[in-house]
Amino acid sequence: MNVLKHLASLSLLTSVKPDAGGKTVLNTLTHLALKLMALQFNLRPTLKEKLKHTALPAGQLSAGSGGSAFDWLNFTVGIKTKIGSVEQYIRFHGGRVTALGTRPETVDITLTAADDKALKELALTPPSDMLNLILKNRITLEGNLAYLQLFNYCISLVMGGIHEKMAARTQKIEQKDKEKNAAPSNTTLSKELAQRKNYRMKGQKEIDPGVKYLDDPFLPELSIDDFPRLNAFFNDHLEAVPEVDPERIALLTQWYRANGWEKDVKGETWFPELRNALAFKHLMKNKKPIIRCNDLIAGTTGSKEISTHVFGDGQGTLFWGELDSVNKRTLSPYTCTRETADILHGEIFPFWTDKTFREYVRVHKGAPLCQKIDERWVAYYVWKSTGISHTIPNFKRFLEKGCSGIKEDIRIRNTDASLSREEKETLNSMSIVLDGVEAYAENLAKEAKALASAQTDPQRRAELEILNQICTKVPLEPASSLAEAFNAINIVWTALHNENSDTGLSLGRLDQLLQPYFEKDMEKCESEQERQAYIKGAVELAGCFIMRLTDHVPMLPDIANYLFGGATSTQAITLGGVTQDGEDAVNDMTYVFLKTAEMLVVRDANFNCRYHSEKNSDNYLKRLCEVNIIAQATPIMHSDQAMFKALGQHGYPIEDIRDWAATGCVEPTIQGKHNSHTASILLNMVASMEMALNNGFHPIMGFAAGPETGRIEDNDFKDFQSFFDAWATQQKFIIDQACTLNNFLGEAHQMIRPTPLLSVLQDGTIESAKDVLKGGATYNSSGTSNIGLADVVDSLLVIKKLIFDEKKISFQELKEAIDVDFQGYPRIHAMVQNKVAQFGSGDTGARNMADRVLRVVHEAYMSNTHYRGGHYSAGFWSMSQHVAYGTLSGALPSGRRRGKPFTPGLTPYPNASRSLTDILSDVAALDPCLLDNNMAFNVKFAPKPGETREAAVDQMFSYVKSYFLQGGMQIQFNVITSEALKDAMAHPENYRNLMVRISGYNAYFVQLNKDIQKELIQRSEYSH
């Protein structure tokens, strides 16, 4: 019997009538399909073998394993429809699979289809698309999500052939459609982009007082062609496909199996910090030491050329269902060897099924409402289900003291007799992780020595001998040269990404950190020739470091291509601004890093540049503009004055505020002493608008999540203020729920993944003897991103003007039009789009409405206290979720149609004004105190054909400086025409390294999904 044919038959049903109990023929067919699937596993030895997994160590085997080295994967899945037409179960237990027609006592995961059609879609959905059905709320879940993906994997084992044929057929159809509709390639456009790097402006000399050694800070004489090593690294980066790397998770799981999870081998409860510190030390001692061929920086994040890591306690098990198909994904495919897939399925994922952050909350908090809303994907995404990261370590402490000096600080602190046992164990944990870092550096030194002895090229042998000396010294001891500093940072950075999730952890103000080492090296140069050679060497060293940052990408299920399309680890580097004493901070290393950003157009690192209009020079700001033109989408530019106002409300000392740096995308952190988790919540503001329009009910979620605030149909809203209050109530409800889940997940982190190494790298933790996850850092907060500002503001403006002020239409009429996506209501649709001034139009009323909305959001967050005792801050940037959330939202009073993207960040809609001046003025007028987690303001700027570089830079410079002088906080550019983006969409082979700015982060355009590509094309384009 072939289960595939029977499963496929589900898609042939067009209508089914329910029986007396409400069940339909589909219920019987579903049972039959599950029964045939069970037979496949029960009768085919190769499939039965897939139900085994590595058991616990000897003496800890579960009942029924017979004392063997393996155990069985035991779980039960329910499949239902919301309308009650289907209810079936399938149980995997003891190596047997059984289809059940009635609910058993225990069900690990239940999939509920919205209707019979959704269930048919589920039947033939490939593993990579399963989560997309959930994203669209066609399928909802109840239970442990790890078992969903295990079941998904089991389905792929019996339906892999059909899924592959389906995917191939779909790709073939899409390719034919693309070829049929594609315009001829316009090579002039792609050549213009490629040629931008061939011309480089000269800068003004002796303008920036901190620049001591660069004759021309723009370094126009240097290009990528002067650095064959970097050129080769860059080309390899563009060609490489990430490989799923089991090294980290396998070594950790090995240690936990041998030493216990909740209890140790003696049966005593583990102190989580100590348990994780010992496991981390085991990982780093046994991690493969790699020095890439010709690299000047030692160490790699993983054991592969470019790796993607598995985090079992985070989103790792959500990848289970794609183990055999991830290499065939259309977007962001990974290589996953058969050996790796077998290790993850048979040894790793089974261990972590009940140890994820999400599962901790579900079990310990009773599957709370805040988690149920999160699992609908519509209202918010709480990042702590993945990790914490999104902060900046104190590298200065490491460079100046080394591991040995920090361990001495810990030892002295631990002599305090008043410390509790928990505090002493926390300090011991910090010391143990430093042992692990030292062991890894020692292994790198040995590897460099071995490679040098086998090297025949004298120059490379000398480089490896130097790396041997460097890794022998740092990070054990303080750094004393630029090469030592870069290598020490990379070794610690690698260690941090093996302790905690590799997303959003950022590097801070590297120009400030590294300038003293640059100066010390330069002072040793005795001739002008030596100095010029050293400057070139410093650029190459910085370039090698930047390319090291590209050696890993977060491992994400396919659904992430829609939620976070094209995003990588978003490792932010911050340059410029002012020093802690308020003086100009731009220095030689600022311009060295800007040269690497110009030459190496990589999506990660994410360069963020601070600008203080009273302290920084026009020369510096023009260089930022020129690099944006050459690299198309980097760096981001921030106003120091606006950021100082935003951070000042939280009582930080002014010298710390002046030392702020960007984290992840654009978010501000007091570097080295602030556990800020700036991306803890990504919230859809439009969800609250839809709930206000529907009395607390959300159409996509399919249930009344929020409070009842009034029915439009019953004429409950007598004036605009009453509706505004209803929206504000729904908005606060959603924010409160998101904060509650963030706090619950924070507690889960304290038990599952405390981070002693990150704690060592935050001020305040040794003094308080607390892990950063327990509030040990000097400053504690949680940052949020709020998406859809312009959509909410424009909708409120329409309601206020047309319904209540001018009474042009009734609220009931507008609601009827919205409910049907304006189909049959052309007059109303034209009116809401054309008769109301929007945010970005220069209209004072629109600006005031934006401030009202911002204040509601900011105050709602400030009314919550997070689990570490700090505050929440409000940001308005969106990664790519303005597109994903748009697909999950209906039509809006603003006239935006169902499923269309929101604007990125807080950028106004393209049709708000044809004048860039209007849009700049409106955004600049926003109160920075309401934007204390920053914002993303996106502008597409297109130099005129034939325009000189100097003219284009001067024009962009004028816009940016004017915007900052008006009070603007942040601005970022895509320096490309819509025409070129359309050509890239049709002919990606000509644009493999076309980098674009999404909303706070960069991505390669050709690797984005079509919805994001279209949104980028549709953004307003300005020149002058």
N, C-alpha and C positions, 0 to 999 in steps of 0.2 A: 504493500500500500504506500502511496506517495502523499505525505502530509502536505506537500507543496500545492498539489492540485486542489486539495480540499480547502486549504487556506485561501488560495486564489479565488475559489468559487464564491467567497464572501463578497467580492467586488462585483459579482454579476447580479446580485440581488438589487432589484429596483424598488420594490415595496413589499412589506411584510405586514400581515394582520396579527394583532395580539390574540392570545387565547384568553380563557376566562380569568386566568391569574395574571394577565397583563404581559405575559411572555410572548415572544414571536418565534417564527421559524428560525430567525437568526440565533435565538438562544440555543436551539437544538444543533444548528450548524457550528456554533462556537464550541459547544461541548464536544462535538465530533472532531473538530479541528484539534482541540486540546488533547483529546484521547489519542488521535493519530500521532500527535507530537510526542506524547508519552510513550507510545509504542516504539517510535524511532529510537528514543533513548534507552528503552528497556531491552530492545532486540539487537541494537547495533553496538558492538564492543567499543568501537572508536568514539562513539558519542558518550557511552557510559563512562569511559575513561575521563571525559571532560567534567564529570560530576565529582571527581576527587580533588582534594586539596591537601597541602601539607598540614599535618596535625601539630598540636602543641608538643613540647618536648616530652620525652619519656616520663611516665608517672603522671602526666597531665592530660592524657588522651580522654576524649569524651566517650561516654557509654556507647557500645555498639561498634566501636572501631576495631575490636578484636586485638588490640595491642599493636596494630600495624603502624607504619610510618605515615599513613595518610588517614584522613577522615573524609566524610561525605559533605557536599554542599547541601544543607537542609534549609529549605525556605518554601513559602506558599504565596502564590499570587492570585489575586482576585481580579476578574474582568467583568465590568458592569456597564450599563447605560444609565444615564441620569433619569431617563423616562421609565425605567423599570422593565424594559423589554428583554434585557439580557442580564443574567447573573450566573457566572461560572467561576470555578477555581481550579488551579493546578498545583499539586504538591510534589516537591522534590525532597525525598527523605530516604536516607540509608541506601542510596544508589538506585532507588526505584522512583519512577515518576507516575503520578496518578491524577487523572482528570476527575474532578468532583463537581457534582451538580448542586450541592448544598454547601453552605458556609461551614468550614471547620472551626474548631475552637480558636486557633491562632492563624492570623493572616499577616504576612510581613509587609506586603504592599498591595494596594488596590488601585486599579486603573479604572476610572469612570469616564466613559465616553459621553459627550454631550447628547448624542442621539445615535440612531442606527448607522447613519451615514458616516459619522466620525469613527465608529467601530470598524466599518469596512476600510476606511482610510488607514486605521491602525494595523489591520491585517497584512497590508502589503507595504508598510513603511519600512525602508531600510534603517539600520541602526543609527546612522548619522542624522536621520530626519525625525526620529522618535521624539526628541526633546523639542523639535519645532512644533509638533502637534500640541505639546504641553504649553509652549510659549504662546500659542494662539488660543489657548484655553479650549481646544477641541477635546483634550484629555486632561482630567484633573487627577491628582494623586493623593493617597492617604497612606502613610507608612514610611518605611526606610527606603530612601531613594537609591541606595546602593543595590538593593534587590531588584529594583526596576531595571537597572542597567545589566545586572547579572541575567535576568530573564531575557532582556534584549539580546545579550550575547548568545544565550541558548537558542533563541529564535534564529539568529544569524547562522548558527551551526547547521540548521536544517534547511534554511532558506537562502543561504549565501549565494547560490547560483542564480536564483531568480532575482535577488536584490542586485547582483552585479549586472545582469542583463537589463534590468529596469534602469539602473543608473547609466549604463552605456547608451541605452536607447534615448534617455532624456538628454544626455550630453550631446548625442549626435543630432537630435532635433534642434537643440539650442544652437549648436554650431552652424547648422544649415540656415537657421533663421538669421543668425548673426551675419553670415556670409552674404545672404540674400539682401539684407537691408543695409549692409555697411557701405558707406561712401568710399570712393577710392582714397587710398592713403595720401595724406598731404605731408610729404617728407620735409617740406619747408618748415613746418611747425616743430617737428621733432628736432630738426637740425638747429633751429634757433635756440631751443632749450639747451642742447648739448654744447653750443658755442658760447653760451654766456660765460663759462669759466675761462674762456680764452682771453678775455680782457679783464684787467684788474686795475682799479683806481689806485692812485697814490694818495697817501694820507699826509696830513700836516705834521711836521716834526715839532717836538718839544711843546706840545699843546697840553698833554696829560702829564701832570707832575709825577705821577707814580711810574711812568714809563722811563726807565733809566738807561736801557741798553739798546733799544730798537731804534735805529736811525729813522726808519719809516715804519710806524706801528702796523700799517696795513700789510707789510711784508709782500708787496706786489711782485717782487722778483721770484718768489717761490710758487710753484704749481705742483700738482700731483705727479707730473712727469719727472720732477726732481727726486721723487721718492719711489723707486721701483718696488720696494718692499711693501709700502702702503698701497700702491696701485694693485699689486697682486692680492693682498688681503681683501681689498674692496671688491675686486672682481670675483674672488672666491665667495665672498659674502652674498653677492647677488645670485650666484648659481646654487648655493648650498640649500639642501632641504633638511630641516631639523629632524633629528632622530630621537625617538623615545628612549630615554636613558634610565635604566632601572637601578643604576649604581647606588644612588642615595637611599632610595626607599628600601632596597634589598639589604643594605648594610644596617640600616636602622631596625628593620623588621627582624633581622637575624639577632640583633642584640636584645630586642624586646622579647622575642621568643625564648631566648636562653635565660633572661634575667627577670622576666615578669613585667606586667603592665600595671595593674592596680596594686598588686602585691609582689614583693620580691621572692626569691627562692626559699626564704625562711618563713614566708607567710606573713611578713610584716608589710603594712601599707607604705607604699612609696611616697616620698615627698616629691611632687612632680618636677620641681626645678632640678633636684639632684638626679632623678631618673633620666631626664632629658639631657642633662650635662654629661653624664656618663655615656649615654648612647651617642651623643654628638662627638665626644672624644674618640669613641670607637670608629665612628664614620670617618673622621678626619685622619686618623692614623692609618686607615686602610684605603682611603680614597686614592685612586690612581693619580700619580703626579705627572702632569703633562706640560711640556714646553713646546709650543707650536713651532714648526719649522720656520726659522729666520725671525722669530719674534724676539723683541727686547723686553717683553713682560712675561714673567713666569706664572703658570697656573691657569687652570680653566674651570669653569663652573661645573662641567660634567666630565664624563669620560669619552664624549663624542666630539667631533669637529664643531658641530653646533647641536646642542642638546635641548630637549624639553623634559623637564623633571616631573616626577610623580609625587604628589603630596597626598598621602593616604588619608590624612585627617581632614583635608580640605575638599577639593573637587576631584581628586584622583579617581575615586570609584565611579564618578559620572562618565568616565572615559571607558569603562568596562565594555559596554556594548559596541564600541568602535574598534576594538583591538584588531579585528581582521579586515577593517574597511578604511581605516584612517589614511592609509596611503593612497586611496582612491578618491578622497574628498576633492571637490572642485576648488574650494577655498582653503588655504592654509593646511595642505596635507603634511603629514609627518611620515617618516620612514619608521616602521615598527617591524623588527625581525621576528621570525617565528619563535626563536628562543626567548626574546623579550616578552612576546605575547603570552607564551606558556608560563613564564615566571610570574608575570603579573596576575594571570588568571588562576594559576594553581598554587601560588605561594604567597603572594602579596595582598591582593584585594580581599580574599576571605578573612585575613587577619584584621583588616580595617573596617569591615562592614558596620560594626557597632561602635566604632571609635571616631566617628566624624563629628565635627562641630554641630552640624544640623541634627544628627541623631541624638547628641547629648541634650539639646534643647527639647526635641520631641519627647524624649523619655523623661527627663528630669523636670520639665515644665508642663508636661501634659499636652503636647501639641497645641500650643496657645494660638489664639486668633492672629496674633502678629505674625506667626510663622505660616499660617494658612494663607494669609494675604500675600506674603512673600513668595510662596510657592505658586501663586497665580501669575507671577512675573510682571504684572501690569502696574502696580502702584509703586513699588520700590524694589531695589536689590541691595541687600546688606552684605558688604564686602567681607565681614568677619566669617562668613561661611567658607571663605577661601583662605584668608590670612589677615594679619594686621599690617605689617610693613608700613608704607606711606609715612615715613618719618626720615630723619637724617641723623646718622651716627656722628659721634665725636671723634673724627679721624685725627684731630689735632692732638688729643691725648695719646693716641697710639704712636704717632710719629715722634712725639717729644719724650715719651716715657718708655715705649716698647712694652711687650708683654711682661717682661721682668719687673719693670717699674710699677706697672698697674697691679701685678700680683703682690708686690711689697705693700702697696696701699691697702689692698684687701687684707693682707696678713695683719697689718697694724690695726685696722678697723675691727678685725675679728678677735682681738685681745680684750675688747671691751666686755667686762664681766656682766654688764647689765643686759646684754643681748639675749634674746630668747633662742630656743633651739631652732625654731624656724628661721630666724634671722641669720644664725650661724650657718645653717645648711644652705641658705640663699647665697651667702658670701662664698662658701666652699664651692658651690655650683659655678659661680663666676670664675673662680680660679681654675676649676677643672676644664672649662671650655677653652681657656687660654692655653692649657696644656695641649689641647687638640689642635689649636692654630699653630702652635710651635712645632708639633709633630708633622703637620702638613708642610710647613716651610722647610723643615729638615729633609723631608722626602724630596721636595723640589730641588734642594741644593744637591742631593745625591744624584738626582736625575740629570741636572745640568753638568755635573762632573762626569758622569758616564757618557753623555752625549758629546762632551768636549773631547774625551779620550778617543772616541770613534770618528771624530770629524777630521776630514782631510783639508778643508778650506781654512787657511790660517785666520782670515778675518772672522769667520763664524766661530772657530774654535776660541778665539779671544773673547767674543761676545758671550759665549757659554761659560767661559771661566769667570768672567765678570758676574754673570748671573749666579754662579755657584757661590761667589763671595757675598753677593747681595743677600741671597736667601739664607746663607749661614748667619748673617747679621740681623736682618729684619724679617719679620716684625718682633723678634726676640728683644732686640736692643733699639734705641732711638735711631732714626734715619739722619743722615748727614749730607746727602746729595739728592738731586732731583731724581736720578734713576732709582735710588733706594726708596725715596718717598713714593714714587709711582708703583713700584713693586710691592711695597708694604701695603699700600691701599688696596691693590688688586688681590693680594692674598687674603686680607681681612674681608674684602667685598665678596670674594668667592665663598669664604666661610659663612658669612651672613646669609648668602643665598642658599646655603645648604642647611641652615638652621630654620629659616623662615621662608615664606612664600616669596618667589622671585618676581613680585609685581609692586611697583610704586616705591620701593626703597630707593632713596635718592642720595646723591653725593655731596650736595651742598656747594659752598663757595670755594671751588677748587683753585681759582686764581689767587684768592687770598691765602689759602693754605700752602700753596706751592711756591709763591713768589720768593719767600726767604731762601729756599733751596736753590732756586734759579739764580738769585743774586750771589749766594755763596759760591756756586760753581763759576759764575762769570768773573768773580774777583780773582780766581785762580788763573784765568786766561792772561797770558803775557803779551800777546800781540793782537792786532786787529784781525788778522787771518784766523787766529784761534777763536776769537770772539764770534766771528761770522760762522765758523764751522760749528761752534757750540750752539748758536741760535738755531741753525738748521737741524742739529741733532736734537734740540729740545722739541722742535716741531714734530720730528719723526717719533720721538718717544711719546709725546702726547697723542699722536696719531695711532701708535700701537696700542696705547691704553684705550682709546675710543673704540678701536676694532675689537679689543677684548670684551667690551661691553655688549657686543653683538653675538657672543658665542652661545647664547641661550635665549629661549622664548618660553613664555608660560605654556604649560600643557593644558589645553582647554577643549571641551567637547565642541562639536560642530555648532551648537547653538550660539557659542561665543562669537562666531563670525557675524552674527546678526546683532548681538548685544554690544560687542566691543570690536567691531570689524577693523582688522588691520593692526590692532594694538599689540605692542610687545610689552617689555617690562617697564616702559616709561621711567627710565632712570634719569632723573633731572639733574643737570649741572647748572649752577647759578653763577653769573659773572657780573662784575661791575658794581654800580651803586656807590654807597659811601661806607666808610669804615665805622667801627664801633664808636669812635670819637667824632663822627660826623663829617669827616673829610673825604675828598675824592678817592675812591678805592680802585679806579681803573689803573692797571699796571701792565708790565710786560707779558705776564702769563694770561691776562685777559685777551690780549691780541694773539697770543700763541694758540689759545683754544679757538678763537674766532677763525684763525687760518685753517685749523683742522675741520671746523664746521663747513667752511667754504669748499675744501678739497674732498672731504669724505661725506657725501650726502647720504647719511644713514639715518634711519628713523629713530634709532636709539643710540646715543644719548639724546635726551630732550633738552636743548639749550634754552635757558631762561635768562634774559639779561635785564638787570635793574638799571634804571635811569633816574637821576636826580637833576632836575632842571637848573638848580642853583649851583650844583657842584660838578656835574659831569659836563664834558665839552661837547660842542656840536660835532667835532671831529669823530668822537666815539659814537654818537648817535648815527652819523652818516655811515660809519662802518657797519653798524647793525643793519641799516637799510640795504647796503650793498650786498652783504652776505645773504639777506633775504632774497634779493633779486637773483643772485647766482644759484643759490640752493633751493629756490622756489617757495620754501615754507619754514625757514628757521633763520634766526632765533625768535622766540617770543620776547616781547618788550613789556616791561612793567614800570609804573611810576612809583618811586620810593615815597614821595610825599603822600600819595593816596594810601599806600599800604601802611605807612606809619599811623595815619588816622584810624584805619581799620583795626590794627592791632593794639593801638593805644587804649581802647576801651576795656581791655582785659587786664590792665594793671601791670603789664610787663615793664621792667626797667627800660629806659630809652636806649641804653647801650645794647641790650639784647634785641630790642625791636630793630635797631639799625643793622643787626647781624642776621636778619631773616633771609631765608632761602626757599626756593620753590621745591615742592615735593610732588612726585608723580607727574601730573599734568602742569598745573599752575599754582597749586595751593601753598600758602605760606606756613613756614615752620621756623621756630627759633632753633637753629641748627645745634645739635649736640646736647641739648638739654630739654627737649620738648617731645614727649610721646604724644603725637598729634593725630595719628591715624586719620589723615585728612580726607580719605575717600571711604569713610565707614558706611555711608548711605548714599545711594544714587536714587533720587526720588522723582517720580513723575507728577508734576504739579497739575497736569491736565486731568489726572484721575479724580482729584478733588472737585474740579469743575464739573465733570460728568456726574459725580455723585450729588453735587448740589442741584444739578438739573433734574435729578431722578430721585430725590428724597432719600439719599443715602445708598441707593441701589447702584451697582456698577454694571453696565450692560455686558462688558466682556467677561468680567469675573463671574457674573451670573448669580450674584447673591447680594443682599443688603449688608455690606460690610460696615457702613458708617451709620451715624445717628440719623434719625428722621428730622429734617430741617425745613420741610415745606414742600407742597406739591404745586407745581405750576398749573396743572389741570384744575385744581381747586381754588385758583386765584389767591394763594396764600401770601404772595409777595405784593405788598401795597405800594412799596417804593424801592428805589435802588438800594438804599442802605439795608433793607431787610434781606435782599438777595445777597449783597456783599457779605453780610454777617453769616448767611447760610454757607456761602463758599468758604469763608474764614473758619467756620466750625468744622467743616469737612477737611479742610487743609490741616488744621491742628490735630484732628483725629488721626489722619494718616501719618503725620509727623510723630505723634506720640506713639503710635504702633511701631513705626520703624525704629524709634529710639529704644523702645522696650525690647525689641528683638536684638538690636545691637548690644544692649546690656546683657541679655541672656547669652548671646554668643561670646561676649567678652568673658563671662564666667566660664564658659566651655573652654576657652583658650587657657585660662588659668589652670585648669585641670589637665588639659590634653597637650597643649603646646606652649608652656612657658619658654621664655627666650633669654637664657642667661648671657649669651654673647652680646645680643643687642642691648641688654641691660648694662653690661660693662661699658658700652659705648654711649651711655647717656649720663649726663651729670645728675647727681642726686641719688643714684641707686646704691652706690657703695656707702654713702653717708646714711641713707635710710635703711640699708640692708633689705631692700625690696626689689623684686623683679619689676620691670617696667609695666608688665600686665597687671600688677597690683598697686600701681600708682607710685612707683619708686622714682620716676624722673622728676626733675625740678618743676616742670610744667606738664599738665595733663589736659587734653581736650580730645574731642572727636569732631572731625570735619565732615561736611555733607555737600553733595551736589544736587541742585534742584533744577529740573529740566522742564522747559516749556513756558518760560516767563512771558515771552512775547505773545504766545497763544492765549494765555490766561488774561493778560492785560488787554489785548485787542478784543477778546470776547466780552470782558467787563465793560469796555468802552462802547461796544455795540449795544449791549443791554441798557446801559445808562442813557445813551443818547436817543436811540430809536424807540425804545419801549417806554421809558419813564420821563425823559426830558421833553421829547418832541412827539411822543405817542404816535409814531408813524405806523407801527405794527403792534399787535398784542403779543404778550409773552407766549400765549398758547399757540399762535401762528408760528412764531419762531421755533418753538419746541417741536411742532409738527414737521417743519422743514428740516430741522436737524435730524430728527429720528429717521428720515428717509433720505439722508445725505443730499438734501435740497433737490431731489428728483421731483419734477413737477412744480417747483417753486422758483423759477428763474428770476422773478421780480425781487423776491426777498433776498436771493443770493446776490444779485447785482447790487442791491441796496446796502447790505452789510459790508460788502467789499469796497464800495465806492463812495459812500456817504458819511463815513466815519473816519476821522483822523486816527492813524495808528501810532503806536510807539515807534519812534524813528522818523516821524514826519516833521519834527520841529514844533509840534503843537504843545503848548504848555499843559493843557488838560491831560494829554497822553503821558507826559512826563510825570505829572502828579499822580496819575493812576499807577504808574510803574512803581513809584516810591511807596504808595499805599500797600501794594502787593508785597513788595520786598519787606516792608515793616512787619506785616502779618507773619511771613515765613521766618524772619529773623527772631521775632519775639516768641514764636512757638518753639523754636529750638532753644532759646535762652531759658525757657521755662522748664526745660528738662535738664537733669543732672545725670551724667553717665557713670558707669560702674567703677571708674577710677576716681570719682569725686570731682571731675572737672566739668567744663561747659561744652556745649555743642556750638559750632560755628556754621554759618550759612554761605555756601558758594553757589555760583551759577555758571557751571560748565557742564558738558554733557558727554564727554567721550564720543561714542557714536550712538548713544542710546536715544538721541533725539529722533533717529530714524526708526529704531526698534520700537520705542514707545509710541511713535506715530502710527506704526502698523497696527497697534493694539488699541487705538483710540478712534472713536466715532467722529462724525462731523461736529464742528464747533460754531458757536454764535459768530465768531470772527469771519466765517465763510470758508475756513479750511475744510477740505473734504475728508471723508473717512479714509483712514489708512495712510494719509500723506504725512511726510516727515514734519516734525516741528523744526523751528530754527535752531542752529547749533548754539550752545551756550545761551547767552542773553542777547544774541544778535537780533536786531529787528528784521521783519520780513522784507524780502527784496522790493515789494511794491509799496513800502512805506514812504519812500521818497527816492527820486532820481538823483538827489543831491547827497553826495558823501558828507558834505558839511553838516546837513541836518542830522544825519545819523550819528556822526561823531559828537555833535553837540548834545543830543539826547542821552547817549550812553555816558558821556563825560559828566552830565548833570546828576547822575545817580549818586546817592549818599554812600561813600565808601564804608561807613560804619555798618551798613546793612549787608555788606559784601565781604565779611571778615574771613571767608575761606576763598576769596578771590572770584574771578569770573573769566569767561572766555568770550572775547569779542572778535569775531572773524570778519576780515575784509579781503575781498578778491581785488587785487590791484594789477592792472595790465599796462606796462610801458607801451608807448606808441611805437608802431613800426618805424625803424630807422632812427629812433631817438637815441642820443648818446647816453652812455652809462651815467655820466655826471648829471645830466638833465633829469633822468629817471630817479636817481638817488635824491637829488634836491627836492623833487616833487613829493616823494614819499616822506622824506625828512620833514618837510613843511607840514604835511598832514599829521604826522606823529607828534611833532613838538607842539603844534597847536592844540591837539587833543589832550596832551598831558598838561599843558598850561591851563586848560579849561577845567582840570580836575580829573581827567580820565585815569583809569586804574591799570588797565591791561589792554594790549592789542596784539593781534597776530594776523599774518598775511598768507594768502596763496597768490603768488606772483605768476599768474598764468591765465590765459584766456579760456573762455568756455569752449571756443572752437578747438583749441589744442586738447582740452579734456575729452571732447567728443571724439576726436581723432584717436586719442589714447584708448578710449573705450572700444573703438572699432578695430584698432590695430595695436594691441598691447605689445607685440614683438618689437615695436619701435620705441617703447617707453618703459623698459624694464626697471629703471631706477628713478622714475618720475615720483618725487615725494610731494605729498600734499598734507596740509594741516586740516585735521578733522575738527576737533574741538578740544584743544589742550594738548593733543599728542599728534605725532606724525605717522604716516603710513605710506606704503607704496600704492599708488593709485590702481595699478593693474591687479593687485591682490585683494581689492575690496569687492564686496557684493554689489550687485547692480543698483540696489536702492540707494546705497551710500554714494556710489558714483554719480547717479542722477541728481542727488541732492547737492553735491559739489558743483555740478554743471549749472544747476538752477540758481546758485547764489548770485547776487548782484555783482556786476563787474564795473570797476571804476578805473579811470585813467586820470586825465585832466584836460 
